[in-house]
Amino acid sequence: GVALPGTPSPSDPEALVVAQENYKAVFESGAQATHAQKATALKSIELAAQQLRNAGYTSLAARVDDWLRRQ
């Protein structure tokens, strides 16, 4: 599985890689993220989870959904 947030692996879907990169840019930059930046990053991760679910990775998508609910 892929832990979020985390470093993308070579086998991750492109949308998940983008979501992880957005997460790092917003949350690990040391700068205060604006509400809009945080919302954009979380939406990107949500869309990646939907693509994972549609591709049959339901267990991984559920883990991402759980993480999103805790944010």
KADAVEN-V911023 format. One record per helix or strand. SS is the DSSP state (H for helix, E for strand). FROM is the first residue (numbers start at 1). TO is the last residue. If there is no record, write none. Layout:
SS&FROM&TO, SS&FROM&TO
//
This chain:
H&14&27, H&35&54, H&58&69
//
